């Protein structure tokens, strides 16, 4: 069984979903510490030809607070209305706006307290839309191993899931030792995403945007095909 673990990002980019598409089970790391200025509560969309951040405001978004305990800020009708308007104005002419915008509107109107819960709802919904038959589990409700640190936590999850292969995002290549995984009989690989240009409407192509952008401009089948454009390295 192939396993991957990642923090719950807000509207993640294509590479995040390439990682999901590469495994059988995807574990959401929501009981590790929140880090400010990351991707837990924000991501980029294309606005007037440039990358522009949309952000979910938080009540207690401080470094060190477990992600699953970080709460979405109050007065949600104000910021959700603004975000919905920004996305609508930016993508109204996109070919798949009529299919994707109602999903986005539904996500933003979710009555949930925490950013992690919202992000898991979004990630699961996108996986369903893109026909990714991957099981998704949040660590806080399954493993209860926060007393372990770093690689020991990952190895514990792999062991308990019976994983024969662990696939990590390429950014974590310096964090893990091949020997530690081999000692447990687990193959360790890192996914190198391929982010090819895709039809994006007028203007120059802007890479690395939220998954929302390719979904607005391309069919679910086309986006699903892009999720196969990756390679594994040791």
C-alpha positions as CSV (number, residue, x, y, z in Angstrom):
1,X,0.0,0.0,0.0
2,X,1.2,3.5,-0.9
3,X,0.9,6.2,1.7
4,X,1.5,10.0,1.7
5,X,1.2,12.6,4.5
6,X,0.7,16.3,4.1
7,X,-0.7,19.3,6.1
8,X,-4.2,20.5,5.1
9,X,-3.6,23.3,2.7
10,X,-6.3,25.7,1.5
11,X,-7.2,25.1,-2.2
12,X,-3.8,23.4,-2.8
13,X,-1.9,23.6,-6.1
14,X,-1.6,20.9,-8.7
15,X,1.5,19.3,-7.1
16,X,-0.4,18.6,-3.9
17,X,-3.1,16.7,-5.8
18,X,-0.4,14.9,-7.9
19,X,0.8,13.5,-4.5
20,X,-2.7,12.4,-3.6
21,X,-3.1,10.8,-7.0
22,X,0.1,8.8,-6.5
23,X,-1.0,6.9,-3.4
24,X,-3.7,4.6,-2.0
25,X,-4.2,6.5,1.2
26,X,-3.5,10.2,2.1
27,X,-3.1,11.2,5.7
28,X,-3.9,14.9,6.6
29,X,-1.3,16.1,9.1
30,X,-3.6,18.3,11.1
31,X,-2.1,17.9,14.6
32,X,1.3,19.4,13.9
33,X,2.0,23.1,14.6
34,X,0.5,25.8,12.4
35,X,3.1,28.0,10.8
36,X,2.3,31.6,9.8
37,X,2.7,32.8,6.2
38,X,2.2,29.2,4.8
39,X,-0.5,27.7,2.8
40,X,-2.9,26.6,5.5
41,X,-5.3,29.5,5.0
42,X,-4.4,31.1,1.7
43,X,-3.5,30.4,-1.9
44,X,-3.0,32.2,-5.2
45,X,-5.5,32.7,-8.0
46,X,-5.1,34.7,-11.2
47,X,-6.5,38.2,-10.9
48,X,-6.0,40.6,-13.8
49,X,-3.2,38.5,-15.3
50,X,-1.2,38.1,-12.0
51,X,-1.0,35.8,-9.1
52,X,-3.1,37.2,-6.2
53,X,-3.6,35.8,-2.7
54,X,-7.1,34.9,-1.4
55,X,-6.9,34.4,2.4
56,X,-9.2,32.9,5.1
57,X,-8.8,35.1,8.2
58,X,-8.0,33.3,11.4
59,X,-8.7,33.9,15.1
60,X,-5.7,32.2,16.6
61,X,-3.4,31.7,13.7
62,X,-0.2,31.7,15.8
63,X,2.9,29.6,15.3
64,X,2.9,26.6,17.6
65,X,-0.9,26.1,17.8
66,X,-1.9,22.7,16.4
67,X,-3.5,23.1,13.0
68,X,-6.7,21.3,14.0
69,X,-7.1,23.9,16.8
70,X,-6.8,27.0,14.5
71,X,-10.2,28.7,14.2
72,X,-11.6,30.7,11.3
73,X,-12.2,34.4,12.2
74,X,-15.7,35.7,12.9
75,X,-17.8,38.0,10.7
76,X,-17.6,35.4,8.0
77,X,-20.3,37.0,6.0
78,X,-17.9,39.9,5.3
79,X,-14.8,38.0,4.1
80,X,-16.6,35.2,2.4
81,X,-18.6,37.8,0.4
82,X,-15.4,39.5,-0.7
83,X,-13.7,36.3,-1.6
84,X,-16.6,35.0,-3.6
85,X,-16.8,38.3,-5.5
86,X,-13.1,38.2,-6.2
87,X,-13.2,34.7,-7.6
88,X,-16.4,35.4,-9.6
89,X,-15.0,38.5,-11.2
90,X,-11.7,36.7,-12.0
91,X,-13.1,33.5,-13.6
92,X,-16.6,34.5,-14.8
93,X,-15.5,33.9,-18.4
94,X,-13.6,30.7,-17.8
95,X,-15.0,27.7,-19.7
96,X,-15.8,25.6,-16.6
97,X,-16.9,28.5,-14.3
98,X,-20.5,27.2,-14.2
99,X,-19.4,23.8,-12.9
100,X,-16.7,24.9,-10.5
101,X,-17.9,28.2,-9.0
102,X,-21.0,26.6,-7.3
103,X,-18.6,24.1,-5.6
104,X,-16.4,27.0,-4.4
105,X,-19.4,28.9,-3.1
106,X,-20.5,25.8,-1.2
107,X,-17.1,25.4,0.4
108,X,-16.9,29.0,1.5
109,X,-20.4,28.7,3.1
110,X,-19.5,25.7,5.2
111,X,-20.5,26.3,8.8
112,X,-17.3,24.8,10.3
113,X,-15.2,26.4,13.1
114,X,-11.7,25.3,12.1
115,X,-9.5,25.9,9.1
116,X,-8.4,22.2,9.0
117,X,-12.0,21.0,8.9
118,X,-12.7,23.4,6.1
119,X,-9.6,22.4,4.1
120,X,-10.4,18.6,4.5
121,X,-13.9,19.2,3.1
122,X,-12.4,21.1,0.1
123,X,-9.7,18.5,-0.5
124,X,-12.2,15.6,-0.4
125,X,-14.6,17.4,-2.6
126,X,-11.9,18.1,-5.2
127,X,-10.8,14.5,-5.1
128,X,-14.4,13.4,-5.8
129,X,-14.7,15.9,-8.7
130,X,-11.5,14.7,-10.2
131,X,-12.4,11.0,-9.7
132,X,-9.5,10.3,-7.3
133,X,-10.4,7.2,-5.4
134,X,-8.0,7.8,-2.5
135,X,-8.9,7.4,1.1
136,X,-8.2,10.5,3.2
137,X,-7.7,10.4,7.0
138,X,-7.0,13.2,9.4
139,X,-4.2,12.3,11.9
140,X,-5.9,13.8,14.9
141,X,-8.9,11.4,14.8
142,X,-7.0,8.2,13.9
143,X,-3.4,7.9,15.2
144,X,-3.1,10.0,18.4
145,X,0.7,9.8,18.2
146,X,1.6,13.5,18.8
147,X,4.0,12.4,21.5
148,X,6.3,11.1,18.7
149,X,8.4,13.5,16.6
150,X,9.3,13.9,13.0
151,X,10.3,10.6,11.3
152,X,9.1,8.4,14.2
153,X,5.5,9.7,13.7
154,X,5.7,9.0,9.9
155,X,7.1,5.5,10.5
156,X,4.4,4.8,13.1
157,X,1.7,5.8,10.7
158,X,3.2,3.7,7.9
159,X,3.5,0.7,10.3
160,X,-0.1,1.0,11.5
161,X,-1.4,1.3,8.0
162,X,0.7,-1.6,6.6
163,X,2.3,0.7,4.0
164,X,5.0,-0.8,1.9
165,X,5.9,2.6,0.3
166,X,5.9,6.1,1.7
167,X,5.8,9.0,-0.8
168,X,6.7,12.4,0.4
169,X,6.6,15.8,-1.3
170,X,9.9,16.8,-2.8
171,X,10.4,19.6,-0.3
172,X,10.9,17.1,2.5
173,X,13.8,15.3,0.8
174,X,16.3,16.5,3.5
175,X,14.1,15.4,6.4
176,X,14.1,11.7,6.0
177,X,16.7,9.0,5.9
178,X,16.4,6.1,3.5
179,X,18.0,3.8,6.1
180,X,15.3,4.6,8.7
181,X,12.6,3.4,6.3
182,X,14.5,0.5,4.9
183,X,14.9,-0.7,8.5
184,X,11.1,-1.0,8.7
185,X,10.8,-2.6,5.3
186,X,9.3,0.5,3.7
187,X,10.3,2.1,0.4
188,X,10.9,5.9,0.6
189,X,10.3,8.0,-2.5
190,X,9.8,11.7,-3.2
191,X,7.4,13.0,-5.7
192,X,8.8,15.6,-8.2
193,X,5.8,17.4,-9.6
194,X,5.6,18.3,-13.3
195,X,3.7,21.6,-13.7
196,X,3.2,21.9,-17.4
197,X,1.5,25.0,-18.8
198,X,-2.3,24.4,-19.4
199,X,-5.0,26.4,-21.1
200,X,-5.5,29.4,-18.8
201,X,-7.5,31.9,-20.8
202,X,-6.2,35.3,-21.9
203,X,-2.8,36.7,-21.0
204,X,0.5,35.1,-20.1
205,X,0.5,31.8,-18.3
206,X,0.9,32.1,-14.5
207,X,2.3,28.9,-12.9
208,X,1.9,27.5,-9.4
209,X,-1.7,28.7,-8.8
210,X,-4.3,27.1,-6.7
211,X,-6.0,24.0,-8.2
212,X,-9.0,26.3,-8.6
213,X,-7.4,27.9,-11.6
214,X,-6.9,24.8,-13.8
215,X,-10.3,23.5,-12.7
216,X,-11.9,26.8,-13.9
217,X,-10.2,26.6,-17.3
218,X,-10.2,22.9,-18.1
219,X,-12.5,19.8,-17.8
220,X,-12.2,17.5,-14.9
221,X,-10.8,14.8,-17.3
222,X,-8.1,17.2,-18.5
223,X,-7.1,18.2,-15.0
224,X,-7.1,14.5,-13.9
225,X,-4.6,13.8,-16.7
226,X,-2.3,16.6,-15.4
227,X,-2.2,14.8,-12.0
228,X,-0.4,11.9,-13.7
229,X,2.5,14.2,-14.7
230,X,5.1,13.5,-12.0
231,X,8.1,11.4,-11.3
232,X,9.4,9.6,-8.2
233,X,13.0,9.9,-7.0
234,X,14.8,8.3,-4.1
